[in-house]
Amino acid sequence: MPNPIVHAEIIGRDPGRLRRFYGELFGWDAPPGSPVAAAISDGDSYALNATPATATPVPIGIGGGGEHPAQVIFYVGVEDVAAVLARAVELGGAVHVPPRARPDGALLVAQFHDPEGNLVGLAGPAG
């Protein structure tokens, strides 16, 4: 891919709540205080969980059609999609798409809204 995605952001009105949510759900350590443009976030509230040196290209899926609304979403790879989805709900998230297998049965996916309403995907092995 000539122009890979190298960064993703999760933006909301309560960045501290988001950091706690993702820290508890995925173990992400993202201390606040990273520099960023004021048009993106309050500088003292912005956090990074990885440096550009540790970033890896991310596969991008392009799809939709019919009744699917326009959106951008990232998927987090997990071992147990149903368990992580349940934990997301316990932490204040809401199920958007319950676990569903790909047509070939090789992958299970789900989607949830975080406490700020951002849509996030989960992907992991089926069965």
Backbone atoms as SQL, in Angstrom:
CREATE TABLE atoms (id INTEGER PRIMARY KEY, chain TEXT, resi INTEGER, resn TEXT, atom TEXT, x REAL, y REAL, z REAL);
INSERT INTO atoms VALUES
  (1, 'A', 1, 'MET', 'N', 0.864, -1.176, 0.000),
  (2, 'A', 1, 'MET', 'CA', 0.000, 0.000, 0.000),
  (3, 'A', 1, 'MET', 'C', 0.907, 1.235, 0.000),
  (4, 'A', 2, 'PRO', 'N', 0.781, 2.095, -1.008),
  (5, 'A', 2, 'PRO', 'CA', 1.677, 3.233, -1.105),
  (6, 'A', 2, 'PRO', 'C', 1.462, 4.312, -0.050),
  (7, 'A', 3, 'ASN', 'N', 0.266, 4.454, 0.475),
  (8, 'A', 3, 'ASN', 'CA', -0.030, 5.473, 1.489),
  (9, 'A', 3, 'ASN', 'C', -0.764, 4.836, 2.653),
  (10, 'A', 4, 'PRO', 'N', -0.048, 4.072, 3.513),
  (11, 'A', 4, 'PRO', 'CA', -0.712, 3.344, 4.591),
  (12, 'A', 4, 'PRO', 'C', -1.223, 4.262, 5.696),
  (13, 'A', 5, 'ILE', 'N', -2.264, 3.812, 6.373),
  (14, 'A', 5, 'ILE', 'CA', -2.727, 4.499, 7.577),
  (15, 'A', 5, 'ILE', 'C', -1.662, 4.273, 8.642),
  (16, 'A', 6, 'VAL', 'N', -1.174, 5.342, 9.239),
  (17, 'A', 6, 'VAL', 'CA', -0.133, 5.215, 10.254),
  (18, 'A', 6, 'VAL', 'C', -0.568, 5.771, 11.607),
  (19, 'A', 7, 'HIS', 'N', -1.793, 6.272, 11.687),
  (20, 'A', 7, 'HIS', 'CA', -2.241, 6.883, 12.943),
  (21, 'A', 7, 'HIS', 'C', -3.762, 6.886, 12.965),
  (22, 'A', 8, 'ALA', 'N', -4.327, 6.682, 14.115),
  (23, 'A', 8, 'ALA', 'CA', -5.773, 6.796, 14.303),
  (24, 'A', 8, 'ALA', 'C', -6.008, 7.632, 15.553),
  (25, 'A', 9, 'GLU', 'N', -7.115, 8.315, 15.618),
  (26, 'A', 9, 'GLU', 'CA', -7.461, 9.122, 16.790),
  (27, 'A', 9, 'GLU', 'C', -8.841, 8.759, 17.285),
  (28, 'A', 10, 'ILE', 'N', -9.011, 8.838, 18.589),
  (29, 'A', 10, 'ILE', 'CA', -10.312, 8.671, 19.221),
  (30, 'A', 10, 'ILE', 'C', -10.572, 9.986, 19.948),
  (31, 'A', 11, 'ILE', 'N', -11.516, 10.730, 19.466),
  (32, 'A', 11, 'ILE', 'CA', -11.771, 12.073, 19.976),
  (33, 'A', 11, 'ILE', 'C', -13.140, 12.120, 20.647),
  (34, 'A', 12, 'GLY', 'N', -13.231, 12.768, 21.774),
  (35, 'A', 12, 'GLY', 'CA', -14.501, 12.928, 22.473),
  (36, 'A', 12, 'GLY', 'C', -14.446, 14.124, 23.402),
  (37, 'A', 13, 'ARG', 'N', -15.567, 14.445, 23.995),
  (38, 'A', 13, 'ARG', 'CA', -15.649, 15.590, 24.898),
  (39, 'A', 13, 'ARG', 'C', -14.952, 15.345, 26.235),
  (40, 'A', 14, 'ASP', 'N', -14.789, 14.073, 26.630),
  (41, 'A', 14, 'ASP', 'CA', -14.144, 13.734, 27.895),
  (42, 'A', 14, 'ASP', 'C', -12.969, 12.789, 27.631),
  (43, 'A', 15, 'PRO', 'N', -11.805, 13.331, 27.247),
  (44, 'A', 15, 'PRO', 'CA', -10.660, 12.498, 26.916),
  (45, 'A', 15, 'PRO', 'C', -10.215, 11.603, 28.070),
  (46, 'A', 16, 'GLY', 'N', -10.331, 12.079, 29.294),
  (47, 'A', 16, 'GLY', 'CA', -9.954, 11.256, 30.450),
  (48, 'A', 16, 'GLY', 'C', -10.808, 10.007, 30.543),
  (49, 'A', 17, 'ARG', 'N', -12.090, 10.159, 30.309),
  (50, 'A', 17, 'ARG', 'CA', -12.999, 9.010, 30.322),
  (51, 'A', 17, 'ARG', 'C', -12.628, 8.019, 29.229),
  (52, 'A', 18, 'LEU', 'N', -12.291, 8.529, 28.042),
  (53, 'A', 18, 'LEU', 'CA', -11.886, 7.658, 26.936),
  (54, 'A', 18, 'LEU', 'C', -10.580, 6.932, 27.262),
  (55, 'A', 19, 'ARG', 'N', -9.598, 7.636, 27.833),
  (56, 'A', 19, 'ARG', 'CA', -8.335, 6.987, 28.195),
  (57, 'A', 19, 'ARG', 'C', -8.576, 5.867, 29.207),
  (58, 'A', 20, 'ARG', 'N', -9.418, 6.117, 30.198),
  (59, 'A', 20, 'ARG', 'CA', -9.726, 5.079, 31.204),
  (60, 'A', 20, 'ARG', 'C', -10.440, 3.892, 30.552),
  (61, 'A', 21, 'PHE', 'N', -11.424, 4.174, 29.696),
  (62, 'A', 21, 'PHE', 'CA', -12.192, 3.126, 29.014),
  (63, 'A', 21, 'PHE', 'C', -11.259, 2.219, 28.214),
  (64, 'A', 22, 'TYR', 'N', -10.435, 2.794, 27.340),
  (65, 'A', 22, 'TYR', 'CA', -9.551, 1.992, 26.494),
  (66, 'A', 22, 'TYR', 'C', -8.407, 1.378, 27.295),
  (67, 'A', 23, 'GLY', 'N', -7.986, 2.028, 28.347),
  (68, 'A', 23, 'GLY', 'CA', -6.964, 1.448, 29.222),
  (69, 'A', 23, 'GLY', 'C', -7.477, 0.190, 29.895),
  (70, 'A', 24, 'GLU', 'N', -8.700, 0.242, 30.401),
  (71, 'A', 24, 'GLU', 'CA', -9.287, -0.927, 31.057),
  (72, 'A', 24, 'GLU', 'C', -9.691, -2.007, 30.060),
  (73, 'A', 25, 'LEU', 'N', -10.168, -1.617, 28.884),
  (74, 'A', 25, 'LEU', 'CA', -10.641, -2.584, 27.908),
  (75, 'A', 25, 'LEU', 'C', -9.494, -3.295, 27.182),
  (76, 'A', 26, 'PHE', 'N', -8.498, -2.537, 26.719),
  (77, 'A', 26, 'PHE', 'CA', -7.420, -3.108, 25.908),
  (78, 'A', 26, 'PHE', 'C', -6.043, -3.034, 26.557),
  (79, 'A', 27, 'GLY', 'N', -5.936, -2.418, 27.733),
  (80, 'A', 27, 'GLY', 'CA', -4.636, -2.283, 28.370),
  (81, 'A', 27, 'GLY', 'C', -3.761, -1.210, 27.738),
  (82, 'A', 28, 'TRP', 'N', -4.369, -0.295, 27.004),
  (83, 'A', 28, 'TRP', 'CA', -3.604, 0.763, 26.352),
  (84, 'A', 28, 'TRP', 'C', -3.135, 1.774, 27.387),
  (85, 'A', 29, 'ASP', 'N', -1.863, 2.097, 27.351),
  (86, 'A', 29, 'ASP', 'CA', -1.295, 3.110, 28.231),
  (87, 'A', 29, 'ASP', 'C', -1.096, 4.367, 27.402),
  (88, 'A', 30, 'ALA', 'N', -1.849, 5.397, 27.693),
  (89, 'A', 30, 'ALA', 'CA', -1.781, 6.628, 26.912),
  (90, 'A', 30, 'ALA', 'C', -1.814, 7.835, 27.847),
  (91, 'A', 31, 'PRO', 'N', -0.662, 8.176, 28.431),
  (92, 'A', 31, 'PRO', 'CA', -0.646, 9.330, 29.325),
  (93, 'A', 31, 'PRO', 'C', -0.877, 10.630, 28.567),
  (94, 'A', 32, 'PRO', 'N', -1.654, 11.555, 29.134),
  (95, 'A', 32, 'PRO', 'CA', -1.930, 12.820, 28.451),
  (96, 'A', 32, 'PRO', 'C', -0.687, 13.701, 28.396),
  (97, 'A', 33, 'GLY', 'N', -0.750, 14.705, 27.540),
  (98, 'A', 33, 'GLY', 'CA', 0.314, 15.689, 27.468),
  (99, 'A', 33, 'GLY', 'C', 1.109, 15.663, 26.181),
  (100, 'A', 34, 'SER', 'N', 0.660, 14.925, 25.173),
  (101, 'A', 34, 'SER', 'CA', 1.353, 14.911, 23.882),
  (102, 'A', 34, 'SER', 'C', 0.969, 16.150, 23.084),
  (103, 'A', 35, 'PRO', 'N', 1.916, 16.739, 22.361),
  (104, 'A', 35, 'PRO', 'CA', 1.591, 17.942, 21.578),
  (105, 'A', 35, 'PRO', 'C', 0.695, 17.613, 20.388),
  (106, 'A', 36, 'VAL', 'N', -0.256, 18.490, 20.142),
  (107, 'A', 36, 'VAL', 'CA', -1.168, 18.331, 19.017),
  (108, 'A', 36, 'VAL', 'C', -1.750, 19.697, 18.681),
  (109, 'A', 37, 'ALA', 'N', -2.223, 19.855, 17.457),
  (110, 'A', 37, 'ALA', 'CA', -2.832, 21.119, 17.049),
  (111, 'A', 37, 'ALA', 'C', -4.102, 21.378, 17.847),
  (112, 'A', 38, 'ALA', 'N', -4.296, 22.627, 18.233),
  (113, 'A', 38, 'ALA', 'CA', -5.467, 23.003, 19.024),
  (114, 'A', 38, 'ALA', 'C', -6.772, 22.711, 18.298),
  (115, 'A', 39, 'ALA', 'N', -6.764, 22.663, 16.972),
  (116, 'A', 39, 'ALA', 'CA', -7.979, 22.357, 16.211),
  (117, 'A', 39, 'ALA', 'C', -8.391, 20.900, 16.369),
  (118, 'A', 40, 'ILE', 'N', -7.477, 20.044, 16.845),
  (119, 'A', 40, 'ILE', 'CA', -7.764, 18.626, 17.012),
  (120, 'A', 40, 'ILE', 'C', -8.164, 18.294, 18.438),
  (121, 'A', 41, 'SER', 'N', -7.457, 18.859, 19.406),
  (122, 'A', 41, 'SER', 'CA', -7.710, 18.519, 20.806),
  (123, 'A', 41, 'SER', 'C', -7.076, 19.563, 21.706),
  (124, 'A', 42, 'ASP', 'N', -7.568, 19.667, 22.929),
  (125, 'A', 42, 'ASP', 'CA', -6.868, 20.452, 23.937),
  (126, 'A', 42, 'ASP', 'C', -5.516, 19.776, 24.141),
  (127, 'A', 43, 'GLY', 'N', -4.441, 20.521, 24.001),
  (128, 'A', 43, 'GLY', 'CA', -3.097, 19.955, 24.050),
  (129, 'A', 43, 'GLY', 'C', -2.796, 19.150, 25.292),
  (130, 'A', 44, 'ASP', 'N', -3.258, 19.620, 26.453),
  (131, 'A', 44, 'ASP', 'CA', -2.959, 18.900, 27.690),
  (132, 'A', 44, 'ASP', 'C', -3.820, 17.656, 27.873),
  (133, 'A', 45, 'SER', 'N', -4.794, 17.443, 27.001),
  (134, 'A', 45, 'SER', 'CA', -5.667, 16.272, 27.089),
  (135, 'A', 45, 'SER', 'C', -5.314, 15.184, 26.081),
  (136, 'A', 46, 'TYR', 'N', -4.493, 15.506, 25.093),
  (137, 'A', 46, 'TYR', 'CA', -4.182, 14.567, 24.017),
  (138, 'A', 46, 'TYR', 'C', -3.153, 13.554, 24.494),
  (139, 'A', 47, 'ALA', 'N', -3.336, 12.297, 24.093),
  (140, 'A', 47, 'ALA', 'CA', -2.440, 11.221, 24.509),
  (141, 'A', 47, 'ALA', 'C', -2.141, 10.311, 23.327),
  (142, 'A', 48, 'LEU', 'N', -0.962, 9.705, 23.343),
  (143, 'A', 48, 'LEU', 'CA', -0.585, 8.721, 22.335),
  (144, 'A', 48, 'LEU', 'C', -0.227, 7.421, 23.030),
  (145, 'A', 49, 'ASN', 'N', -0.668, 6.292, 22.465),
  (146, 'A', 49, 'ASN', 'CA', -0.296, 5.008, 23.048),
  (147, 'A', 49, 'ASN', 'C', 0.837, 4.344, 22.286),
  (148, 'A', 50, 'ALA', 'N', 1.364, 4.984, 21.254),
  (149, 'A', 50, 'ALA', 'CA', 2.506, 4.455, 20.501),
  (150, 'A', 50, 'ALA', 'C', 3.190, 5.602, 19.780),
  (151, 'A', 51, 'THR', 'N', 4.463, 5.458, 19.524),
  (152, 'A', 51, 'THR', 'CA', 5.202, 6.464, 18.776),
  (153, 'A', 51, 'THR', 'C', 5.176, 6.092, 17.303),
  (154, 'A', 52, 'PRO', 'N', 5.400, 7.051, 16.403),
  (155, 'A', 52, 'PRO', 'CA', 5.425, 6.701, 14.975),
  (156, 'A', 52, 'PRO', 'C', 6.428, 5.589, 14.660),
  (157, 'A', 53, 'ALA', 'N', 7.512, 5.484, 15.427),
  (158, 'A', 53, 'ALA', 'CA', 8.510, 4.443, 15.167),
  (159, 'A', 53, 'ALA', 'C', 7.952, 3.042, 15.400),
  (160, 'A', 54, 'THR', 'N', 6.926, 2.917, 16.247),
  (161, 'A', 54, 'THR', 'CA', 6.357, 1.596, 16.513),
  (162, 'A', 54, 'THR', 'C', 5.092, 1.339, 15.716),
  (163, 'A', 55, 'ALA', 'N', 4.651, 2.323, 14.956),
  (164, 'A', 55, 'ALA', 'CA', 3.424, 2.167, 14.164),
  (165, 'A', 55, 'ALA', 'C', 3.677, 1.211, 12.997),
  (166, 'A', 56, 'THR', 'N', 2.658, 0.426, 12.664),
  (167, 'A', 56, 'THR', 'CA', 2.750, -0.472, 11.513),
  (168, 'A', 56, 'THR', 'C', 1.592, -0.171, 10.575),
  (169, 'A', 57, 'PRO', 'N', 1.751, -0.460, 9.286),
  (170, 'A', 57, 'PRO', 'CA', 0.640, -0.221, 8.359),
  (171, 'A', 57, 'PRO', 'C', -0.599, -1.023, 8.762),
  (172, 'A', 58, 'VAL', 'N', -1.735, -0.437, 8.535),
  (173, 'A', 58, 'VAL', 'CA', -3.007, -1.038, 8.907),
  (174, 'A', 58, 'VAL', 'C', -3.783, -1.378, 7.647),
  (175, 'A', 59, 'PRO', 'N', -4.266, -2.623, 7.494),
  (176, 'A', 59, 'PRO', 'CA', -5.105, -2.929, 6.324),
  (177, 'A', 59, 'PRO', 'C', -6.372, -2.073, 6.348),
  (178, 'A', 60, 'ILE', 'N', -6.768, -1.582, 5.211),
  (179, 'A', 60, 'ILE', 'CA', -7.953, -0.737, 5.096),
  (180, 'A', 60, 'ILE', 'C', -9.007, -1.474, 4.279),
  (181, 'A', 61, 'GLY', 'N', -10.196, -1.632, 4.853),
  (182, 'A', 61, 'GLY', 'CA', -11.319, -2.210, 4.124),
  (183, 'A', 61, 'GLY', 'C', -12.183, -1.099, 3.565),
  (184, 'A', 62, 'ILE', 'N', -12.628, -1.226, 2.341),
  (185, 'A', 62, 'ILE', 'CA', -13.508, -0.231, 1.714),
  (186, 'A', 62, 'ILE', 'C', -14.760, -0.952, 1.267),
  (187, 'A', 63, 'GLY', 'N', -15.930, -0.525, 1.744),
  (188, 'A', 63, 'GLY', 'CA', -17.165, -1.216, 1.409),
  (189, 'A', 63, 'GLY', 'C', -18.367, -0.356, 1.683),
  (190, 'A', 64, 'GLY', 'N', -19.515, -1.000, 1.889),
  (191, 'A', 64, 'GLY', 'CA', -20.757, -0.291, 2.161),
  (192, 'A', 64, 'GLY', 'C', -21.781, -0.567, 1.092),
  (193, 'A', 65, 'GLY', 'N', -22.597, 0.438, 0.792),
  (194, 'A', 65, 'GLY', 'CA', -23.643, 0.304, -0.205),
  (195, 'A', 65, 'GLY', 'C', -25.002, 0.152, 0.440),
  (196, 'A', 66, 'GLY', 'N', -26.038, 0.324, -0.355),
  (197, 'A', 66, 'GLY', 'CA', -27.403, 0.139, 0.137),
  (198, 'A', 66, 'GLY', 'C', -27.726, 0.963, 1.358),
  (199, 'A', 67, 'GLU', 'N', -28.004, 0.278, 2.446),
  (200, 'A', 67, 'GLU', 'CA', -28.430, 0.931, 3.682),
  (201, 'A', 67, 'GLU', 'C', -27.283, 1.276, 4.626),
  (202, 'A', 68, 'HIS', 'N', -26.038, 1.057, 4.218),
  (203, 'A', 68, 'HIS', 'CA', -24.901, 1.307, 5.105),
  (204, 'A', 68, 'HIS', 'C', -24.529, 2.785, 5.116),
  (205, 'A', 69, 'PRO', 'N', -24.524, 3.426, 6.299),
  (206, 'A', 69, 'PRO', 'CA', -24.165, 4.838, 6.365),
  (207, 'A', 69, 'PRO', 'C', -22.669, 5.031, 6.141),
  (208, 'A', 70, 'ALA', 'N', -22.279, 6.210, 5.669),
  (209, 'A', 70, 'ALA', 'CA', -20.874, 6.549, 5.519),
  (210, 'A', 70, 'ALA', 'C', -20.237, 6.626, 6.901),
  (211, 'A', 71, 'GLN', 'N', -19.064, 6.023, 7.049),
  (212, 'A', 71, 'GLN', 'CA', -18.365, 6.044, 8.335),
  (213, 'A', 71, 'GLN', 'C', -16.921, 5.601, 8.147),
  (214, 'A', 72, 'VAL', 'N', -16.094, 5.944, 9.095),
  (215, 'A', 72, 'VAL', 'CA', -14.737, 5.439, 9.186),
  (216, 'A', 72, 'VAL', 'C', -14.647, 4.732, 10.529),
  (217, 'A', 73, 'ILE', 'N', -14.083, 3.542, 10.535),
  (218, 'A', 73, 'ILE', 'CA', -14.010, 2.750, 11.763),
  (219, 'A', 73, 'ILE', 'C', -12.680, 2.002, 11.790),
  (220, 'A', 74, 'PHE', 'N', -12.112, 1.820, 12.965),
  (221, 'A', 74, 'PHE', 'CA', -10.929, 0.976, 13.084),
  (222, 'A', 74, 'PHE', 'C', -11.313, -0.270, 13.879),
  (223, 'A', 75, 'TYR', 'N', -10.619, -1.361, 13.594),
  (224, 'A', 75, 'TYR', 'CA', -10.855, -2.630, 14.280),
  (225, 'A', 75, 'TYR', 'C', -9.654, -2.983, 15.135),
  (226, 'A', 76, 'VAL', 'N', -9.920, -3.469, 16.339),
  (227, 'A', 76, 'VAL', 'CA', -8.876, -3.918, 17.255),
  (228, 'A', 76, 'VAL', 'C', -8.878, -5.440, 17.243),
  (229, 'A', 77, 'GLY', 'N', -7.721, -6.030, 17.044),
  (230, 'A', 77, 'GLY', 'CA', -7.604, -7.482, 17.051),
  (231, 'A', 77, 'GLY', 'C', -7.604, -8.014, 18.471),
  (232, 'A', 78, 'VAL', 'N', -8.486, -8.961, 18.760),
  (233, 'A', 78, 'VAL', 'CA', -8.606, -9.550, 20.093),
  (234, 'A', 78, 'VAL', 'C', -8.737, -11.066, 19.957),
  (235, 'A', 79, 'GLU', 'N', -8.469, -11.774, 21.036),
  (236, 'A', 79, 'GLU', 'CA', -8.586, -13.231, 21.015),
  (237, 'A', 79, 'GLU', 'C', -10.034, -13.708, 21.149),
  (238, 'A', 80, 'ASP', 'N', -10.853, -12.985, 21.932),
  (239, 'A', 80, 'ASP', 'CA', -12.231, -13.403, 22.203),
  (240, 'A', 80, 'ASP', 'C', -13.164, -12.213, 21.985),
  (241, 'A', 81, 'VAL', 'N', -13.731, -12.116, 20.804),
  (242, 'A', 81, 'VAL', 'CA', -14.575, -10.983, 20.431),
  (243, 'A', 81, 'VAL', 'C', -15.750, -10.817, 21.389),
  (244, 'A', 82, 'ALA', 'N', -16.446, -11.893, 21.695),
  (245, 'A', 82, 'ALA', 'CA', -17.632, -11.802, 22.565),
  (246, 'A', 82, 'ALA', 'C', -17.261, -11.325, 23.966),
  (247, 'A', 83, 'ALA', 'N', -16.158, -11.820, 24.502),
  (248, 'A', 83, 'ALA', 'CA', -15.744, -11.425, 25.851),
  (249, 'A', 83, 'ALA', 'C', -15.346, -9.956, 25.902),
  (250, 'A', 84, 'VAL', 'N', -14.610, -9.496, 24.910),
  (251, 'A', 84, 'VAL', 'CA', -14.195, -8.088, 24.892),
  (252, 'A', 84, 'VAL', 'C', -15.399, -7.184, 24.663),
  (253, 'A', 85, 'LEU', 'N', -16.332, -7.602, 23.825),
  (254, 'A', 85, 'LEU', 'CA', -17.544, -6.828, 23.611),
  (255, 'A', 85, 'LEU', 'C', -18.341, -6.715, 24.916),
  (256, 'A', 86, 'ALA', 'N', -18.453, -7.801, 25.646),
  (257, 'A', 86, 'ALA', 'CA', -19.156, -7.773, 26.943),
  (258, 'A', 86, 'ALA', 'C', -18.446, -6.842, 27.920),
  (259, 'A', 87, 'ARG', 'N', -17.116, -6.865, 27.912),
  (260, 'A', 87, 'ARG', 'CA', -16.353, -5.987, 28.807),
  (261, 'A', 87, 'ARG', 'C', -16.554, -4.529, 28.407),
  (262, 'A', 88, 'ALA', 'N', -16.610, -4.248, 27.105),
  (263, 'A', 88, 'ALA', 'CA', -16.859, -2.883, 26.644),
  (264, 'A', 88, 'ALA', 'C', -18.196, -2.374, 27.187),
  (265, 'A', 89, 'VAL', 'N', -19.206, -3.219, 27.184),
  (266, 'A', 89, 'VAL', 'CA', -20.522, -2.843, 27.717),
  (267, 'A', 89, 'VAL', 'C', -20.428, -2.598, 29.224),
  (268, 'A', 90, 'GLU', 'N', -19.723, -3.452, 29.943),
  (269, 'A', 90, 'GLU', 'CA', -19.531, -3.264, 31.394),
  (270, 'A', 90, 'GLU', 'C', -18.875, -1.921, 31.698),
  (271, 'A', 91, 'LEU', 'N', -17.977, -1.478, 30.808),
  (272, 'A', 91, 'LEU', 'CA', -17.243, -0.234, 31.020),
  (273, 'A', 91, 'LEU', 'C', -17.985, 0.996, 30.524),
  (274, 'A', 92, 'GLY', 'N', -19.203, 0.824, 30.009),
  (275, 'A', 92, 'GLY', 'CA', -20.006, 1.968, 29.578),
  (276, 'A', 92, 'GLY', 'C', -20.215, 2.080, 28.085),
  (277, 'A', 93, 'GLY', 'N', -19.735, 1.103, 27.316),
  (278, 'A', 93, 'GLY', 'CA', -19.962, 1.092, 25.877),
  (279, 'A', 93, 'GLY', 'C', -21.314, 0.491, 25.551),
  (280, 'A', 94, 'ALA', 'N', -21.666, 0.492, 24.262),
  (281, 'A', 94, 'ALA', 'CA', -22.936, -0.062, 23.812),
  (282, 'A', 94, 'ALA', 'C', -22.716, -0.862, 22.526),
  (283, 'A', 95, 'VAL', 'N', -23.332, -2.017, 22.445),
  (284, 'A', 95, 'VAL', 'CA', -23.211, -2.871, 21.264),
  (285, 'A', 95, 'VAL', 'C', -23.866, -2.196, 20.068),
  (286, 'A', 96, 'HIS', 'N', -23.150, -2.181, 18.958),
  (287, 'A', 96, 'HIS', 'CA', -23.706, -1.689, 17.688),
  (288, 'A', 96, 'HIS', 'C', -23.993, -2.881, 16.770),
  (289, 'A', 97, 'VAL', 'N', -23.029, -3.780, 16.632),
  (290, 'A', 97, 'VAL', 'CA', -23.194, -5.014, 15.868),
  (291, 'A', 97, 'VAL', 'C', -22.697, -6.152, 16.750),
  (292, 'A', 98, 'PRO', 'N', -23.568, -7.091, 17.100),
  (293, 'A', 98, 'PRO', 'CA', -23.118, -8.230, 17.912),
  (294, 'A', 98, 'PRO', 'C', -22.158, -9.110, 17.109),
  (295, 'A', 99, 'PRO', 'N', -21.433, -10.013, 17.739),
  (296, 'A', 99, 'PRO', 'CA', -20.479, -10.854, 17.015),
  (297, 'A', 99, 'PRO', 'C', -21.118, -11.567, 15.821),
  (298, 'A', 100, 'ARG', 'N', -20.427, -11.466, 14.693),
  (299, 'A', 100, 'ARG', 'CA', -20.877, -12.091, 13.447),
  (300, 'A', 100, 'ARG', 'C', -19.669, -12.697, 12.756),
  (301, 'A', 101, 'ALA', 'N', -19.818, -13.896, 12.196),
  (302, 'A', 101, 'ALA', 'CA', -18.740, -14.548, 11.454),
  (303, 'A', 101, 'ALA', 'C', -18.717, -14.062, 10.017),
  (304, 'A', 102, 'ARG', 'N', -17.517, -13.957, 9.476),
  (305, 'A', 102, 'ARG', 'CA', -17.365, -13.698, 8.046),
  (306, 'A', 102, 'ARG', 'C', -17.981, -14.860, 7.291),
  (307, 'A', 103, 'PRO', 'N', -18.387, -14.675, 6.036),
  (308, 'A', 103, 'PRO', 'CA', -18.989, -15.781, 5.283),
  (309, 'A', 103, 'PRO', 'C', -18.125, -17.046, 5.230),
  (310, 'A', 104, 'ASP', 'N', -16.793, -16.889, 5.222),
  (311, 'A', 104, 'ASP', 'CA', -15.934, -18.074, 5.184),
  (312, 'A', 104, 'ASP', 'C', -15.714, -18.682, 6.566),
  (313, 'A', 105, 'GLY', 'N', -16.266, -18.050, 7.607),
  (314, 'A', 105, 'GLY', 'CA', -16.173, -18.574, 8.961),
  (315, 'A', 105, 'GLY', 'C', -14.831, -18.424, 9.633),
  (316, 'A', 106, 'ALA', 'N', -13.867, -17.770, 8.994),
  (317, 'A', 106, 'ALA', 'CA', -12.518, -17.677, 9.529),
  (318, 'A', 106, 'ALA', 'C', -12.329, -16.552, 10.538),
  (319, 'A', 107, 'LEU', 'N', -13.237, -15.597, 10.574),
  (320, 'A', 107, 'LEU', 'CA', -13.056, -14.418, 11.408),
  (321, 'A', 107, 'LEU', 'C', -14.387, -14.004, 12.012),
  (322, 'A', 108, 'LEU', 'N', -14.339, -13.552, 13.253),
  (323, 'A', 108, 'LEU', 'CA', -15.512, -13.034, 13.943),
  (324, 'A', 108, 'LEU', 'C', -15.306, -11.532, 14.117),
  (325, 'A', 109, 'VAL', 'N', -16.345, -10.753, 13.836),
  (326, 'A', 109, 'VAL', 'CA', -16.264, -9.303, 14.013),
  (327, 'A', 109, 'VAL', 'C', -17.458, -8.821, 14.831),
  (328, 'A', 110, 'ALA', 'N', -17.295, -7.664, 15.456),
  (329, 'A', 110, 'ALA', 'CA', -18.363, -6.998, 16.198),
  (330, 'A', 110, 'ALA', 'C', -18.037, -5.506, 16.215),
  (331, 'A', 111, 'GLN', 'N', -19.016, -4.696, 16.572),
  (332, 'A', 111, 'GLN', 'CA', -18.799, -3.256, 16.693),
  (333, 'A', 111, 'GLN', 'C', -19.502, -2.756, 17.943),
  (334, 'A', 112, 'PHE', 'N', -18.897, -1.732, 18.560),
  (335, 'A', 112, 'PHE', 'CA', -19.522, -1.099, 19.721),
  (336, 'A', 112, 'PHE', 'C', -19.278, 0.402, 19.670),
  (337, 'A', 113, 'HIS', 'N', -20.118, 1.134, 20.405),
  (338, 'A', 113, 'HIS', 'CA', -19.911, 2.566, 20.605),
  (339, 'A', 113, 'HIS', 'C', -19.231, 2.728, 21.948),
  (340, 'A', 114, 'ASP', 'N', -18.162, 3.538, 21.996),
  (341, 'A', 114, 'ASP', 'CA', -17.513, 3.821, 23.272),
  (342, 'A', 114, 'ASP', 'C', -18.386, 4.800, 24.064),
  (343, 'A', 115, 'PRO', 'N', -18.011, 5.152, 25.287),
  (344, 'A', 115, 'PRO', 'CA', -18.866, 6.046, 26.088),
  (345, 'A', 115, 'PRO', 'C', -19.096, 7.430, 25.467),
  (346, 'A', 116, 'GLU', 'N', -18.281, 7.818, 24.508),
  (347, 'A', 116, 'GLU', 'CA', -18.474, 9.098, 23.833),
  (348, 'A', 116, 'GLU', 'C', -19.227, 8.969, 22.526),
  (349, 'A', 117, 'GLY', 'N', -19.594, 7.726, 22.151),
  (350, 'A', 117, 'GLY', 'CA', -20.368, 7.503, 20.938),
  (351, 'A', 117, 'GLY', 'C', -19.549, 7.113, 19.717),
  (352, 'A', 118, 'ASN', 'N', -18.199, 7.057, 19.845),
  (353, 'A', 118, 'ASN', 'CA', -17.366, 6.635, 18.721),
  (354, 'A', 118, 'ASN', 'C', -17.593, 5.162, 18.410),
  (355, 'A', 119, 'LEU', 'N', -17.618, 4.829, 17.134),
  (356, 'A', 119, 'LEU', 'CA', -17.823, 3.451, 16.695),
  (357, 'A', 119, 'LEU', 'C', -16.474, 2.762, 16.566),
  (358, 'A', 120, 'VAL', 'N', -16.328, 1.585, 17.195),
  (359, 'A', 120, 'VAL', 'CA', -15.086, 0.816, 17.200),
  (360, 'A', 120, 'VAL', 'C', -15.406, -0.625, 16.837),
  (361, 'A', 121, 'GLY', 'N', -14.526, -1.256, 16.077),
  (362, 'A', 121, 'GLY', 'CA', -14.711, -2.651, 15.710),
  (363, 'A', 121, 'GLY', 'C', -13.769, -3.566, 16.451),
  (364, 'A', 122, 'LEU', 'N', -14.200, -4.812, 16.582),
  (365, 'A', 122, 'LEU', 'CA', -13.394, -5.884, 17.157),
  (366, 'A', 122, 'LEU', 'C', -13.299, -6.987, 16.110),
  (367, 'A', 123, 'ALA', 'N', -12.158, -7.632, 16.025),
  (368, 'A', 123, 'ALA', 'CA', -11.977, -8.753, 15.101),
  (369, 'A', 123, 'ALA', 'C', -11.117, -9.807, 15.769),
  (370, 'A', 124, 'GLY', 'N', -11.512, -11.072, 15.596),
  (371, 'A', 124, 'GLY', 'CA', -10.746, -12.163, 16.185),
  (372, 'A', 124, 'GLY', 'C', -11.141, -13.477, 15.589),
  (373, 'A', 125, 'PRO', 'N', -10.468, -14.537, 16.030),
  (374, 'A', 125, 'PRO', 'CA', -10.751, -15.867, 15.484),
  (375, 'A', 125, 'PRO', 'C', -12.187, -16.307, 15.793),
  (376, 'A', 126, 'ALA', 'N', -12.789, -16.986, 14.835),
  (377, 'A', 126, 'ALA', 'CA', -14.136, -17.542, 15.038),
  (378, 'A', 126, 'ALA', 'C', -14.015, -18.874, 15.751),
  (379, 'A', 127, 'GLY', 'N', -14.947, -19.106, 16.679),
  (380, 'A', 127, 'GLY', 'CA', -15.042, -20.375, 17.380),
  (381, 'A', 127, 'GLY', 'C', -13.801, -20.793, 17.982);
